[in-house]
């Protein structure tokens, strides 16, 4: 397949370049797979322990969302990372492990499904937080565990059906530089529905990012407003200030991680679509013009970096949503004392139930209590 389109000298040249270039290295997928599995597995264990102990059904909604995100990220890594590592071990020869080409389609479906699912799950949690802050009474009365489960099932189902479109003949999955993974083709307008599928993926991703960012901004604004109205010297007011600072820091972290990890890939995809360029062409780039070849490979490495950043989101999700709460946010809150009058006194005391809108903060703390008992 690919080998028939490249001359033998060029193929050897590219293989030599790939083996000598640290940018294209099996160390990247191995490191990302191990770190991702550790973080997401730990998050799933903590969520499971806390979920079993929760009696309030409304508080279980947050745990379901966090657990679903960790499960999605973990399963996505387990399905794709071993394939990438196998191709590296085969000297970047995809045909040696996938002579039929079916594995490429499977890889593309997995990348699309678990990538969009993670983005939409993040949006669902952002919407839930915004509703809890802006309309706590309605949220307390109407938000049930069954609604959360149905929402999660709809997200998974619709995204999976969308990812299957190329299998049905709408769009195409092709091998991408350096030939170790497959993703949506962005430059082949001759394939039926290819532009529609690629544009839809990018637009859905950007839309999800905007929803998440907007809802988080609404949540931050609502928290700060409520914190000001509850300002005072009472224990309840001090706890409100501390919880507000922690939540604002966490939401800002979530927003930064999503933007850094996903914006480059989604924006680059739209640029490639408008320019009718697909980076699977990097595998067949000509070397007749040395300067042009260097430019092509630079662009290809940029695209590879963008997809690695998107994959990095699967590693950071459990930490920014859950695991870093106890490790870092308390220390950040101490630093924030100077400018926000945030207090962490009596942290080790038992926290009363301040309000239904603070359930997510309390859940994050409760997840770590078994470890200290």
C-alpha positions in Angstrom: 0.0 0.0 0.0 2.2 2.8 1.3 5.3 1.1 0.0 4.1 1.0 -3.5 3.9 4.8 -3.6 7.5 5.4 -2.4 10.7 4.5 -4.0 13.1 2.2 -2.1 15.8 4.8 -1.6 13.3 7.3 -0.3 11.7 4.7 2.0 15.2 3.9 3.4 15.9 7.6 3.8 12.7 8.2 5.7 13.3 5.2 7.9 16.8 6.4 8.7 15.5 9.9 9.5 12.8 8.5 11.7 15.2 6.3 13.6 17.7 9.1 14.2 15.1 11.8 15.1 14.2 11.9 18.7 10.9 13.6 17.9 9.7 10.3 16.4 10.3 7.9 19.2 8.6 4.9 20.8 9.4 6.5 24.2 6.5 9.0 23.8 3.6 6.5 23.4 5.1 4.2 26.1 5.4 7.0 28.6 2.0 8.4 27.9 0.3 5.0 28.1 1.9 4.2 31.5 1.2 7.6 33.1 -2.3 7.6 31.7 -3.1 4.1 33.0 -1.8 5.0 36.5 -3.7 8.2 36.8 -7.0 7.0 35.4 -6.9 3.7 37.3 -6.2 5.5 40.6 -9.1 7.9 39.8 -11.5 5.0 39.1 -10.5 3.3 42.4 -11.1 6.5 44.4 -14.4 7.2 42.6 -15.6 3.6 43.2 -14.8 3.8 46.9 -16.6 7.1 47.4 -19.6 6.1 45.2 -20.3 3.1 47.4 -20.3 5.2 50.5 -22.5 8.0 49.2 -26.1 8.0 50.3 -27.2 11.2 48.6 -28.1 10.4 45.1 -27.5 13.9 43.8 -23.9 13.7 45.0 -23.5 10.5 43.0 -24.0 12.5 39.8 -20.7 14.2 40.1 -18.9 10.9 40.9 -20.6 9.2 37.8 -19.3 12.0 35.6 -15.7 11.8 37.0 -15.7 8.0 36.8 -17.1 8.0 33.2 -14.4 10.5 32.1 -11.6 8.4 33.8 -13.0 5.2 32.2 -13.2 6.8 28.8 -9.7 8.1 28.9 -8.3 4.8 30.3 -10.2 2.6 27.7 -9.1 4.9 24.9 -5.4 4.5 25.8 -5.7 0.7 26.2 -7.1 0.4 22.7 -4.8 2.7 20.8 -1.4 2.9 22.6 -0.5 -0.8 22.1 -1.1 -0.5 18.4 1.2 2.5 18.2 3.9 0.7 20.1 3.6 -2.3 17.9 4.1 -0.3 14.8 7.3 1.3 16.3 8.6 -2.2 17.1 7.9 -3.2 13.5 10.2 -0.3 12.3 7.3 1.9 11.4 5.9 -0.6 8.9 2.2 -0.6 9.4 1.6 -3.3 6.8 3.5 -5.8 8.9 0.8 -5.7 11.5 -2.2 -4.7 9.4 -2.1 -6.1 6.0 -5.9 -5.8 5.5 -6.1 -2.2 6.6 -9.0 -2.9 9.0 -6.8 -2.0 12.0 -6.4 1.5 10.7 -10.2 2.0 10.6 -10.4 0.6 14.2 -7.7 3.0 15.3 -9.5 5.9 13.7 -12.9 5.0 15.2 -11.2 4.8 18.6 -9.4 8.1 18.3 -12.6 9.9 17.2 -14.9 8.2 19.8 -12.7 8.7 22.9 -11.5 12.1 21.8 -15.0 13.6 21.4 -16.4 11.7 24.4 -13.8 13.3 26.7 -14.7 16.7 25.4 -18.4 16.2 25.7 -18.1 14.7 29.2 -16.1 17.8 30.2 -18.9 19.9 28.8 -21.6 17.9 30.7 -19.7 18.4 34.0 -19.3 22.1 33.3 -23.0 22.5 32.6 -23.8 20.6 35.8 -21.6 22.8 37.8 -23.1 26.0 36.3 -26.7 24.8 37.1 -25.7 23.9 40.6 -24.4 27.4 41.1 -26.9 29.6 39.3 -30.0 27.6 40.2 -29.3 25.4 43.2 -32.9 24.9 44.3 -33.9 23.6 40.8 -30.8 21.5 40.6 -31.4 20.0 44.1 -34.9 19.0 43.2 -34.5 17.8 39.6 -30.9 16.5 39.3 -31.1 12.7 39.8 -28.7 9.9 39.2 -30.9 8.4 36.5 -30.7 11.6 34.5 -26.9 11.6 34.7 -26.7 7.9 33.6 -29.0 8.6 30.6 -27.0 11.7 29.6 -23.7 9.7 29.7 -25.3 6.9 27.6 -26.5 9.4 25.0 -23.1 11.0 24.8 -21.3 7.7 24.3 -23.9 6.4 21.8 -24.1 9.4 19.6 -20.3 10.0 19.5 -19.7 6.3 18.6 -22.3 6.4 15.8 -20.6 9.5 14.5 -17.2 7.8 14.6 -18.6 4.9 12.5 -19.5 7.2 9.6 -16.3 6.4 7.6 -17.1 2.7 8.0 -20.4 3.5 6.4 -18.7 5.3 3.5 -19.0 8.9 4.8 -15.4 10.2 5.3 -12.2 8.3 5.6 -9.5 7.3 8.1 -5.9 7.4 6.8 -2.5 6.7 8.3 -0.8 9.9 9.6 2.8 10.9 10.0 5.0 9.1 10.9 2.8 6.1 9.9 2.1 4.9 13.5 -1.5 6.0 13.9 -4.7 6.7 11.9 -7.0 9.6 12.0 -9.5 11.6 9.9 -8.4 12.5 6.4 -8.5 16.2 5.9 -7.4 16.9 2.3 -9.1 14.3 0.1 -12.2 15.9 -1.4 -12.7 13.0 -3.8 -13.8 10.7 -0.9 -17.6 10.9 -0.4 -18.5 13.0 2.7 -14.9 13.4 3.7 -15.0 17.2 4.1 -18.3 17.0 5.9 -16.9 14.4 8.4 -13.6 16.3 9.1 -15.3 19.7 9.4 -18.0 18.3 11.7 -15.4 16.7 14.0 -13.5 20.0 14.3 -16.6 22.1 14.8 -18.0 19.7 17.4 -14.7 19.8 19.3 -14.5 23.6 19.2 -18.2 23.9 20.2 -17.6 21.6 23.2 -14.6 23.7 24.3 -16.6 26.9 24.1 -19.5 25.4 26.1 -17.1 24.2 28.8 -15.3 27.5 29.0 -18.5 29.5 29.0 -20.1 27.4 31.8 -16.9 27.5 33.8 -16.8 31.3 33.6 -20.5 31.4 34.7 -19.6 29.1 37.6 -16.7 31.2 38.7 -18.7 34.4 38.5 -21.5 32.9 40.5 -19.2 31.5 43.1 -17.4 34.9 43.6 -20.8 36.7 43.8 -22.1 34.3 46.4 -18.8 34.4 48.3 -19.1 38.2 48.6 -22.7 38.1 49.8 -21.6 35.6 52.5 -18.5 37.5 53.6 -18.0 37.8 57.3 -16.2 36.3 60.3 -18.3 33.3 60.9 -17.0 29.7 60.3 -19.5 29.3 57.5 -18.2 32.4 55.7 -14.6 31.3 56.1 -15.4 27.9 54.6 -17.3 29.6 51.8 -14.2 31.7 50.9 -11.9 28.7 51.0 -14.2 26.5 48.9 -14.7 29.4 46.4 -10.9 29.9 46.0 -10.3 26.1 45.6 -13.1 25.8 43.0 -12.0 28.8 41.0 -8.4 27.5 40.9 -9.6 24.1 39.8 -11.9 25.5 37.1 -9.1 27.8 35.8 -6.8 24.7 35.6 -9.5 22.7 33.7 -9.9 25.5 31.2 -6.1 25.9 30.7 -5.6 22.1 30.2 -8.5 21.9 27.7 -7.3 24.9 25.7 -3.7 23.8 25.6 -4.4 20.2 24.7 -7.2 20.5 22.2 -7.1 23.9 20.6 -3.9 23.2 18.4 -5.3 20.1 16.9 -8.8 21.5 16.2 -7.5 24.7 14.7 -4.9 22.9 12.7 -7.5 20.6 11.3 -9.6 23.5 10.1 -6.6 25.1 8.5 -5.7 21.8 6.7 -9.3 21.4 5.5 -9.3 24.9 4.1 -6.0 24.3 2.4 -7.0 20.9 1.2 -4.0 19.3 2.8 -3.8 16.0 4.7 -0.7 15.1 6.7 -0.8 11.4 5.6 0.9 12.9 2.6 4.0 13.3 4.8 4.6 9.6 4.4 5.0 10.1 0.6 6.7 13.5 0.6 9.3 14.0 -2.2 12.8 15.0 -1.4 13.6 16.6 -4.8 13.7 19.9 -3.1 15.6 19.8 0.2 14.2 23.0 1.6 10.6 22.0 0.7 11.1 18.6 2.3 12.3 20.2 5.5 9.2 22.5 5.5 6.9 19.5 4.9 8.4 17.5 7.7 8.3 20.5 10.1 4.5 20.8 9.4 4.2 17.1 9.9 5.9 17.2 13.2 3.7 20.1 14.2 0.6 18.0 13.5 2.1 15.1 15.4 2.7 17.4 18.4 -0.9 18.6 18.2 -2.2 15.0 18.4 0.1 14.2 21.2 -1.2 17.2 23.1 -4.8 16.0 22.6 -3.7 12.6 23.9 -2.0 14.3 26.9 -5.5 15.5 27.9 -6.3 11.8 28.7 -3.4 11.8 31.1 -4.2 15.1 32.8 -8.0 14.7 33.1 -7.9 12.6 36.3 -5.4 14.9 37.9 -6.9 18.2 37.2 -10.5 17.0 38.0 -9.7 14.9 41.0 -6.2 13.8 42.2 -4.6 17.2 42.4 -7.3 18.6 44.7 -5.8 17.3 47.9 -2.2 17.6 46.7 -2.0 21.1 45.3 -5.2 23.1 45.8 -4.8 23.5 49.6 -1.3 24.9 49.0 -2.6 27.3 46.3 -5.2 28.4 48.7 -2.6 29.3 51.3 -0.8 31.4 48.7 -4.0 33.0 47.8 -4.6 34.2 51.4 -2.7 37.4 50.7 -5.0 38.6 48.0 -8.3 36.9 48.6 -8.5 36.6 52.4 -9.0 32.9 51.9 -8.6 30.9 55.1 -7.7 27.3 55.6 -8.0 27.3 59.3 -9.8 24.3 60.9 -9.3 22.4 57.6 -9.1 19.1 59.5 -12.4 19.7 61.3 -15.6 18.1 60.1 -17.1 20.2 57.3 -20.9 21.0 57.6 -23.1 20.8 54.5 -22.9 24.4 53.3 -25.1 24.1 50.3 -26.1 21.7 47.5 -23.9 23.7 45.0 -20.8 22.8 47.0 -21.3 19.1 46.7 -18.6 18.7 44.1 -16.0 20.2 46.3 -17.1 18.0 49.2 -17.0 15.0 47.0 -13.4 15.8 46.0 -12.4 16.0 49.6 -14.3 12.8 50.6 -12.6 10.8 47.9 -9.4 11.0 49.9 -10.7 10.4 53.4 -10.3 6.6 53.2 -6.6 7.1 52.7 -6.2 9.1 55.9 -8.3 6.8 58.1 
